[in-house]
Amino acid sequence: MKKLVCIACSIILLLSLTLGLTACGGGNRVPEDFSFAISWNHGVTSYDSATGVLVKESDATHPEDYTTEYRLTEQELQMVWQLFQQLDIQSYPDQYDPNPGKQSKPPASLILTVRTAAGEKTVRAEGIAAGYESDNDMGRKFLSTCRAIQELLCATDAWQSLPEFEKLYS
């Protein structure tokens, strides 16, 4: 059921962005030197578009079983680029808490990196409250961007072909 919800959300997001890009005359083109990396799930799950390495569970007994290569399609890369354009990652501090003063056990972790010829920017949200809601606009943008990228990756055949999590993370 979770997989179906993940796939449905990704399809809706892709369609809405595609329609939005069409209405806006095609949107910004993705720079050839653009790449990004994201880490979530207490830091054990990650993807790096520069290398194509997708890791479902780095701390598994046999982490190689939970690692694969996945290259985003042009449409997926365009979607991620648009998300970063809307986020304006340069406006975020290097260490960021989308919900200051709130905590959860265990705490969550989101690390987002964007690379272009102009440079590299990483935002580390570590030890934060779990969840994807925030009381402020910047927090909502950051969390929704991370969630959209995660849902996109989790809906891929590459992700689906990896084994179920060995350990449960809440």
C-alpha positions, 0 to 999 in steps of 0.5 A: 500500500505504501508503495502505491501511495508513493508511486501515485504521489510521484505521478501527480507531482510529475504531471503537475510540474510538467503541466506547469512547465508547459504553461510557462513556456518550458521553464528553465533548462537544466544546466549540464553541470547540475547534480544533487545528492540527498540523504535521509532515513537517519543518514542510511538512505541516499542518492547522488545524481553525479554518480547514480548511486542509490543506497536504500540501507547503508548499515545493513548486514550486507549493504551491497545488496541495498545499493544500485545504480540509477540515472534519472531520466531527463524528465525526472532531472527537470523536475528536481531542477525545478524543485531546487529553483523553487527552494532557493537553496542558497537562502538556507544556512548550512545547518538548518532546523525546519522545526526549531524547538521541536524534537522526536525520538529518534530524531530525523536527518535530511542532507541536501546538496546541489552542485553546479559550475557556480559552486556547491551548497549543502544544507544539513538538517540533522537531529530534527523532529521527524515528519514533513510539516513545519510552522514556517514557509522556509521549513515547509519548502525544504521539507516538501522538496526533500519529500518530493525527491524521496518519493520520486526515487522510491517510485523507481524500478531501481528502488523497487528491485532492492530488498525490503529494509533489514532494519526498521526506522521510525 
